[in-house]
């Protein structure tokens, strides 16, 4: 029987944000055991260099020091030793994001990829993890939330937890602190909710709503669920948004205002955002955690794993996240059409959609999507945003061409049976070939156009066949996200400068300048600090307030500092383009087709 790799983690100095982590290997490599820390975390496709947070490292064997040699940025080798080897390190943890590690005197959170060294050559060995409570009376009410299998630990308690191998060990994030705990069962599977941070949420309602949502996803792919237990780790902040999927849990970052309020019967726009995020990460339990690209089977956590399929694993998931909300009755049909209209608006407002294909966006995620700069809106397209719209178009097309006998739902279930249930990775052409096999349609030309070219998607035509009218209008203001009919006509139309900006006292610093916009044509650039428009400072109201009373075609004089040089620009304002999407239901036979789609039925 293989000896387990034994890990121990303790919040050693919460006030200094330091974890103390040890890893003991009973049978180390006789030539010198190597240990490595991952360079990235699955689900977040960027090299993050977690090893930079290790502030000290040492090794011992039978209570005697053993020399440690650093081989590269994230790898160490311990000198040969007779007997078990233990490596102890201190890890600085002040990244309160879903992909990092955090520790202070109020709460603790970590992803295993950030803190647990991997003993090379022994990744398949079982793992034991002992989680210790920090010392001091202030921590006596702390509890633990994780989906990891309990060894000697009690439910929500400190103690020993078990994982079948290193891959599973780092796929169970852990939260500690004075957590708000709740639970429910979805299709017989126990689900826990753990909320960290101050809040006044209606936790009972959150549990009821998540139960409906989770059962929708489980039944979509088919019972039984692939996990024995699931945990929602929710971190409530003043402002925040983000999520990261794991095999039996998710870490969610939200504003405390996104949580449902006591006494509130309706689903507010902010709560709807949280439900959509939870839906997205829960759908990942199947799509990307178990249905994986071949490039991720297995993960190589020391270097990038390139695939052109992220549009399917993130984009398709983004399509189903809000669709699941309407299918399980958490939101109304009009709410879903509003969300879809906003998604289309986001895509149409990205000039980069004319430059980068969806396949390229997926492949280049490592260097572009997760590393945006001032030119990103002009040069890239989101595999989340466009990917979800390709999924929408594919669903509409399949339903239309097969007269409602097949849909994207059937393709996803086939992917689950062939890849998710077997563990066989999806090859780069696997989704396209399986879609043709399941539907009986010839889809090569469609995939070429939608994935490997920058042609516009036939959204309006396909939605009309499902009973949805798509109208594009100009934006009413910089805060107009689309999805709703215009509230009032702006006399002469909205005048645009074509920039993104952030306030800096009473000035405005340009964060990006959109391709073809008035600012770019006048010579303004990202980083320019606008100090005056027609001789007056922008003030606290910013550029939007200055431009509100302007009309398209007007000329304005802008003074801006570029570095330390004052420059003057003559700008002719442009009208807002018709890139704001509004979706409404059509009457007649289309209404029945719309109903079948939104209810997940054939036809």
C-alpha positions in Angstrom: 0.0 0.0 0.0 1.3 3.4 -1.0 2.2 5.7 1.9 0.2 8.9 1.8 1.8 12.3 1.3 1.1 14.1 4.6 0.4 17.9 4.5 -0.2 20.2 7.4 -1.4 23.8 7.2 -1.8 26.3 10.0 -2.6 30.0 9.9 0.7 30.7 11.8 0.6 34.5 11.8 -2.8 35.8 10.7 -1.8 39.3 11.6 1.2 39.0 9.2 -0.8 37.0 6.5 1.5 34.0 6.9 0.5 30.3 6.6 2.9 27.6 7.8 2.7 24.6 5.5 4.5 21.3 5.6 4.7 18.3 3.3 6.0 15.0 4.5 7.1 12.3 2.0 7.6 8.8 3.7 9.6 7.4 0.8 11.5 10.2 -0.9 13.5 9.8 -4.1 16.9 8.4 -3.0 18.7 10.7 -5.4 17.0 13.7 -3.8 13.3 14.5 -3.6 12.1 17.4 -5.8 9.2 19.6 -4.8 7.4 22.1 -7.1 4.6 24.6 -6.7 2.1 25.1 -9.6 2.6 28.1 -11.8 -1.2 28.4 -12.5 -4.5 27.2 -11.3 -7.0 25.4 -13.5 -9.9 27.6 -14.5 -7.7 30.7 -14.6 -5.5 30.6 -17.7 -2.5 32.8 -16.8 0.9 32.0 -15.4 0.7 33.4 -11.9 3.9 32.3 -10.3 2.5 31.3 -6.9 6.0 30.4 -5.7 6.8 34.1 -5.4 4.7 34.1 -2.2 6.9 31.6 -0.5 9.0 33.6 2.0 11.0 30.8 3.6 11.6 27.1 3.1 13.5 24.5 4.9 13.6 20.7 5.1 14.3 18.0 7.8 14.5 14.3 8.2 14.1 12.5 11.5 14.2 16.0 13.2 17.6 16.8 11.6 18.0 19.7 9.0 18.5 18.7 5.4 19.9 21.0 2.7 17.5 22.4 0.2 18.6 23.6 -3.3 16.4 25.8 -5.5 16.4 24.5 -9.1 14.2 27.1 -10.8 11.5 29.6 -10.0 9.1 27.1 -8.5 11.2 23.9 -7.9 13.4 22.8 -5.0 15.4 19.6 -4.4 16.1 18.2 -0.9 19.4 16.4 -0.5 19.2 12.6 -0.2 18.1 11.5 3.2 17.6 8.2 5.0 14.0 8.1 6.1 11.0 10.5 5.6 11.6 14.0 4.4 9.5 17.0 5.6 9.6 20.4 3.8 8.2 23.4 5.8 7.5 26.7 4.2 5.9 30.0 5.1 3.5 31.4 2.5 2.4 35.0 2.3 -1.3 35.2 1.7 -3.0 38.5 0.9 -4.7 37.8 -2.4 -8.5 37.9 -1.6 -9.5 36.5 -5.0 -11.1 33.2 -6.0 -7.8 32.0 -7.4 -5.4 32.9 -4.6 -4.8 32.6 -0.9 -5.7 35.0 1.9 -5.3 35.2 5.6 -5.9 37.8 8.3 -7.4 37.9 11.8 -11.0 37.7 10.5 -10.9 35.0 7.8 -8.8 32.6 5.9 -9.0 31.1 2.4 -6.7 29.1 0.2 -6.5 27.2 -3.0 -4.2 24.2 -2.8 -2.3 25.3 -5.9 -1.1 28.4 -3.9 0.2 26.6 -0.8 0.8 22.8 -1.3 4.2 21.7 -2.8 4.0 18.8 -5.2 6.5 16.0 -4.6 7.6 15.2 -8.1 7.1 11.5 -9.1 4.6 10.9 -6.3 1.6 13.0 -7.6 -0.6 9.9 -7.8 -0.1 9.0 -4.1 -3.0 9.5 -1.7 -2.8 12.7 0.4 -3.7 13.5 4.0 -4.2 17.1 5.0 -4.3 18.3 8.6 -5.9 21.8 9.0 -5.0 23.4 12.3 -6.8 26.2 14.1 -4.7 29.4 14.6 -3.7 30.0 18.2 -5.5 32.5 20.4 -9.0 33.0 21.9 -10.1 35.2 19.0 -10.2 32.1 16.8 -12.2 29.8 19.0 -15.4 30.3 16.9 -13.7 29.7 13.6 -15.1 26.8 11.4 -13.9 25.2 8.2 -15.7 24.8 4.9 -14.4 22.6 2.1 -15.7 19.8 -0.1 -12.7 17.7 0.7 -13.4 14.2 2.2 -13.2 14.3 6.0 -10.7 11.9 7.7 -10.8 12.5 11.4 -12.3 16.0 11.2 -15.8 16.7 12.2 -18.2 18.5 9.8 -17.0 22.1 9.5 -14.2 21.2 11.9 -10.4 21.4 12.0 -8.6 18.1 11.7 -7.7 15.6 9.0 -9.0 15.6 5.4 -8.3 13.1 2.6 -7.6 13.3 -1.1 -7.0 10.5 -3.6 -4.0 12.3 -5.2 -2.4 15.7 -5.6 -4.8 16.8 -8.3 -7.7 16.3 -6.0 -5.9 17.9 -3.1 -5.6 21.2 -4.9 -9.1 21.0 -6.3 -10.8 21.6 -3.0 -10.4 25.2 -1.8 -10.8 25.8 2.0 -12.4 28.7 3.8 -12.0 29.4 7.6 -13.4 31.9 9.9 -16.7 32.8 11.6 -18.7 31.5 8.6 -22.5 31.7 8.1 -23.4 28.1 7.3 -26.5 26.7 5.6 -27.4 23.6 3.5 -29.8 21.8 1.3 -30.2 18.7 -0.8 -30.4 18.8 -4.6 -31.4 15.5 -6.2 -30.4 13.8 -3.0 -26.9 15.3 -2.9 -26.0 17.4 0.2 -25.0 21.0 -0.7 -23.4 23.4 1.8 -23.3 27.2 1.7 -20.6 29.0 3.6 -20.5 32.8 3.6 -17.5 34.8 4.9 -17.7 38.5 5.5 -20.3 40.8 7.1 -23.7 40.6 5.5 -27.5 40.7 6.2 -28.5 38.1 3.7 -31.7 36.0 3.7 -29.7 32.8 3.8 -32.8 30.5 3.8 -34.0 32.1 0.5 -30.5 31.7 -1.0 -30.6 28.0 -0.1 -34.0 27.6 -1.6 -33.0 29.3 -4.8 -29.7 27.5 -5.2 -31.5 24.2 -4.7 -33.8 24.9 -7.7 -30.8 26.0 -9.8 -28.7 23.0 -8.9 -31.5 20.5 -9.6 -32.0 22.1 -13.0 -28.3 21.5 -13.9 -28.2 18.0 -12.5 -31.3 17.0 -14.4 -30.0 18.6 -17.5 -27.1 16.2 -17.7 -28.9 13.4 -16.0 -28.9 11.9 -12.5 -27.0 11.0 -10.5 -24.8 14.0 -9.9 -21.1 13.4 -10.4 -20.2 14.5 -6.9 -21.2 13.2 -3.5 -21.3 16.6 -1.8 -21.0 20.2 -3.0 -20.0 23.5 -1.3 -20.6 27.1 -2.3 -17.9 29.2 -0.7 -19.1 32.8 -0.8 -17.0 35.9 0.1 -19.1 39.0 0.7 -17.3 42.2 0.2 -18.1 45.9 -0.3 -17.6 45.4 -4.0 -16.4 42.3 -5.8 -17.2 39.8 -8.5 -15.7 36.6 -9.6 -15.9 32.8 -9.4 -13.7 29.8 -9.9 -15.0 26.2 -10.5 -13.8 23.1 -8.7 -14.8 19.4 -8.9 -17.2 19.6 -5.9 -17.2 23.3 -4.9 -16.9 26.8 -6.1 -15.4 30.0 -4.7 -17.6 33.0 -5.4 -16.7 36.7 -4.7 -19.6 39.1 -4.6 -20.7 42.4 -3.2 -22.8 42.0 0.0 -25.5 43.9 -1.8 -25.7 41.1 -4.3 -27.0 38.7 -1.6 -30.8 38.4 -1.2 -32.3 40.7 1.4 -34.8 39.6 4.1 -38.3 40.6 3.2 -37.5 41.0 -0.5 -39.8 38.9 -2.7 -38.5 39.7 -6.1 -35.2 38.8 -7.7 -33.3 42.1 -7.8 -30.9 42.9 -10.6 -28.0 42.5 -8.2 -29.2 39.2 -6.8 -29.8 38.0 -10.4 -26.1 38.7 -11.1 -25.1 36.5 -8.1 -27.4 33.7 -9.2 -26.0 33.9 -12.7 -22.5 33.6 -11.3 -23.4 30.6 -9.2 -25.1 29.0 -12.2 -22.0 29.5 -14.3 -19.6 27.9 -11.8 -22.0 25.0 -11.0 -22.4 24.1 -14.7 -18.6 23.9 -14.8 -19.0 20.8 -12.5 -19.7 19.0 -15.8 -18.3 21.3 -18.5 -14.6 21.7 -17.9 -14.1 19.9 -14.6 -15.1 16.5 -16.2 -15.7 17.3 -19.9 -12.1 18.6 -20.5 -10.0 19.5 -23.5 -7.4 16.8 -24.3 -4.8 19.6 -23.6 -5.9 19.6 -19.9 -5.8 15.8 -19.6 -3.9 15.8 -17.4 -3.1 19.3 -16.4 0.5 20.4 -16.7 0.7 23.1 -14.0 4.2 24.2 -14.7 3.5 25.7 -18.1 0.7 26.9 -20.4 -1.8 24.4 -21.8 -2.9 25.6 -25.2 -6.3 24.9 -26.6 -8.7 26.6 -29.1 -11.7 25.2 -27.2 -12.1 27.7 -24.4 -15.0 29.2 -26.3 -16.9 25.9 -25.7 -15.9 25.4 -22.1 -16.4 29.1 -21.0 -18.7 30.4 -23.7 -21.1 27.5 -23.8 -21.2 27.6 -20.0 -21.9 31.4 -20.2 -24.8 30.6 -22.5 -26.4 28.1 -20.1 -25.8 30.1 -16.9 -28.6 32.6 -17.4 -30.7 30.2 -19.5 -30.8 27.9 -16.5 -32.3 30.7 -14.4 -35.3 31.0 -16.6 -35.7 27.3 -17.1 -35.9 26.7 -13.4 -38.2 29.6 -12.8 -35.9 31.9 -10.9 -36.3 34.7 -13.4 -39.0 35.6 -15.9 -38.8 35.4 -19.7 -38.5 39.1 -20.0 -35.6 39.1 -17.6 -33.7 36.5 -19.6 -34.2 38.5 -22.8 -32.9 41.6 -21.1 -29.8 39.7 -20.0 -29.3 38.2 -23.5 -29.7 41.7 -25.0 -27.0 43.0 -22.7 -24.7 40.2 -23.7 -25.2 41.0 -27.4 -24.5 44.7 -26.6 -21.2 43.9 -24.9 -20.1 42.0 -28.0 -21.2 44.6 -30.5 -19.3 47.3 -28.6 -16.0 45.5 -28.8 -14.0 46.7 -31.9 -11.7 43.7 -31.4 -14.4 41.3 -32.7 -13.3 42.5 -36.2 -9.7 41.6 -35.5 -9.5 38.4 -33.5 -11.4 35.1 -34.2 -13.0 33.1 -31.4 -10.5 30.3 -31.8 -7.6 32.7 -31.6 -9.1 34.3 -28.5 -9.2 30.8 -26.8 -5.7 29.9 -27.8 -4.2 33.2 -26.7 -6.0 33.5 -23.4 -2.7 33.0 -21.6 -1.2 36.2 -23.1 -4.2 38.3 -23.9 -7.5 37.7 -22.1 -6.0 37.6 -18.6 -3.4 40.3 -19.4 -5.5 43.1 -20.9 -3.9 46.5 -21.7 -5.1 49.8 -23.1 -5.5 48.4 -26.6 -7.3 45.2 -25.7 -10.8 46.4 -26.6 -9.5 47.1 -30.1 -7.5 43.9 -30.6 -9.3 41.1 -28.8 -12.7 39.4 -28.5 -13.9 37.6 -25.4 -14.3 33.9 -25.6 -16.9 34.2 -22.8 -19.0 36.8 -24.5 -18.7 35.7 -28.2 -18.5 32.1 -27.1 -21.9 32.4 -25.4 -23.4 33.9 -28.6 -22.0 31.2 -30.8 -23.6 28.7 -28.4 -26.9 30.6 -28.8 -26.6 30.6 -32.6 -25.7 26.9 -32.7 -28.7 26.1 -30.5 -31.0 28.1 -32.7 -29.6 26.7 -35.9 -29.8 23.1 -34.8 -33.4 23.5 -33.6 -34.3 25.1 -36.9 -32.6 22.7 -39.2 -33.9 19.6 -37.4 -37.4 21.0 -37.0 -37.0 21.0 -33.2 -35.9 17.3 -32.9 -32.4 18.2 -31.7 -30.7 21.1 -29.9 -27.4 22.1 -28.3 -28.8 20.4 -25.2 -28.4 17.0 -27.0 -24.8 17.8 -28.0 -23.9 18.7 -24.4 -25.4 15.5 -23.0 -23.5 13.5 -25.6 -20.3 15.2 -24.6 -21.0 14.2 -21.0 -21.6 10.6 -21.9 -18.6 10.3 -24.2 -16.1 12.4 -22.3 -17.3 13.5 -18.9 -18.3 10.0 -17.7 -15.2 8.3 -19.2 -12.5 10.9 -18.5 -11.4 10.9 -22.1 -10.2 14.4 -23.1 -11.9 16.3 -26.0 -9.7 16.7 -29.0 -9.5 20.0 -30.8 -12.1 19.0 -33.4 -14.1 16.8 -31.0 -16.9 19.2 -30.3 -17.5 20.0 -34.0 -17.5 16.3 -35.1 -19.8 15.3 -32.2 -22.2 18.1 -33.0 -22.5 16.8 -36.6 -22.9 13.2 -35.4 -25.6 14.0 -32.8 -27.6 16.3 -35.1 -27.0 14.8 -38.5 -26.2 18.2 -39.9 -23.2 19.4 -41.9 -21.7 22.1 -39.7 -18.2 22.6 -40.9 -18.9 25.8 -42.8 -20.8 27.2 -39.9 -17.9 26.5 -37.5 -15.4 28.0 -39.9 -17.4 31.2 -40.1 -18.3 31.5 -36.4 -15.0 30.2 -34.8 -12.3 30.8 -37.4 -13.4 34.1 -39.0 -14.4 37.5 -37.8 -17.7 37.6 -39.7 -20.7 38.9 -37.8 -23.0 36.3 -36.2 -26.5 35.9 -37.8 -28.1 36.7 -34.4 -31.1 38.6 -35.7 -32.1 36.0 -38.3 -31.8 33.0 -35.9 -33.5 34.7 -33.0 -36.5 35.7 -35.2 -37.0 32.0 -36.1 -37.3 31.4 -32.3 -39.9 34.1 -31.8 -37.6 36.9 -30.7 -37.3 40.3 -32.3 -33.9 41.9 -32.2 -33.6 45.7 -32.5 -30.4 47.8 -32.3 -30.5 51.4 -31.1 -27.9 54.0 -30.1 -26.9 54.1 -26.5 -28.6 56.8 -24.3 -25.6 57.2 -22.0 -22.3 55.6 -21.0 -24.2 53.6 -18.4 -26.7 52.2 -20.9 -26.0 48.5 -20.9 -28.8 47.6 -23.4 -31.5 45.0 -23.0 -34.2 47.6 -22.4 -36.1 49.9 -24.8 -35.0 53.5 -24.9 -36.4 55.5 -22.0 -36.4 58.8 -23.9 -34.9 60.2 -27.1 -31.9 62.4 -26.7 -32.4 65.4 -28.9 -29.9 65.1 -31.8 -28.6 61.8 -30.4 -25.8 61.0 -27.9 -22.4 62.5 -28.7 -19.4 60.2 -28.2 -15.7 60.8 -27.7 -15.0 57.0 -28.0 -12.9 56.5 -24.9 -12.8 54.8 -21.5 -11.8 57.0 -18.6 -11.2 57.1 -14.9 -11.5 60.1 -12.6 -8.4 61.6 -11.2 -9.5 64.4 -8.8 -11.1 66.9 -11.2 -9.3 65.5 -14.3 -10.1 62.5 -16.5 -7.4 59.9 -17.4 -8.1 57.9 -20.5 -7.9 54.2 -20.0 -8.5 53.2 -23.6 -9.2 54.9 -26.9 -11.6 53.0 -29.2 -10.6 52.3 -32.8 -12.3 54.7 -35.2 -13.7 56.9 -32.5 -13.5 60.7 -32.4 -10.7 60.7 -29.8 -8.5 58.4 -31.8 -9.0 60.4 -35.0 -8.0 63.6 -33.1 -4.8 62.0 -31.8 -5.7 61.4 -28.1 -4.1 58.3 -26.5 -4.6 56.0 -23.5 -2.9 57.6 -20.5 -3.6 61.2 -21.5 -4.9 63.2 -18.6 -7.7 65.6 -19.8 -7.5 68.8 -17.8 -9.9 71.0 -19.8 -12.7 70.7 -22.4 -13.3 74.0 -24.2 -11.3 75.8 -21.4 -13.1 74.1 -18.4 -12.0 71.3 -16.2 -14.1 68.1 -16.4 -14.8 68.3 -12.7 -16.3 65.7 -10.5 -18.9 64.8 -13.1 -16.3 63.6 -15.4 -16.3 63.5 -19.2 -19.9 62.1 -19.4 -21.3 65.2 -17.7 -19.3 67.5 -20.0 -20.5 65.7 -23.1 -24.2 65.4 -22.1 -25.1 68.8 -23.6 -23.0 68.3 -26.7 -24.3 67.0 -30.0 -22.8 64.8 -32.7 -20.8 66.8 -35.2 -19.8 69.5 -32.7 -16.2 70.4 -32.4 -14.5 70.7 -29.0 -11.1 71.7 -27.8 -9.4 69.3 -25.4 -6.3 70.1 -23.3 -4.5 67.1 -21.9 -1.2 66.2 -20.4 0.7 63.3 -22.0 3.3 62.5 -19.5 4.6 66.0 -18.6 3.7 67.7 -21.8 0.5 69.8 -22.3 -1.2 69.1 -25.6 -4.2 70.5 -27.4 -6.6 68.5 -29.5 -9.5 69.5 -31.8 -12.1 66.9 -31.6 -15.3 66.4 -33.7 -17.8 64.4 -31.7 -19.4 61.3 -33.3 -23.0 60.0 -32.9 -23.5 56.9 -30.9 -23.7 53.9 -33.2 -26.7 51.5 -33.2 -24.9 48.9 -31.0 -27.3 48.6 -28.1 -29.5 45.5 -28.3 -33.1 45.1 -27.3 -34.9 41.8 -27.5 -38.7 41.4 -27.4 -41.1 38.5 -27.9 -42.9 38.0 -31.2 -46.5 36.9 -31.4 -47.9 33.9 -33.2 -46.2 30.6 -34.0 -42.8 32.1 -32.9 -44.1 32.4 -29.4 -44.6 28.6 -29.1 -41.0 28.0 -30.4 -39.7 30.6 -27.9 -41.5 28.8 -25.1 -40.1 25.4 -26.0 -36.6 26.8 -26.2 -36.7 28.6 -22.9 -38.3 25.5 -21.2 -35.8 23.2 -22.6 -38.3 21.2 -24.6 -38.1 19.8 -28.2 -39.8 21.6 -31.0 
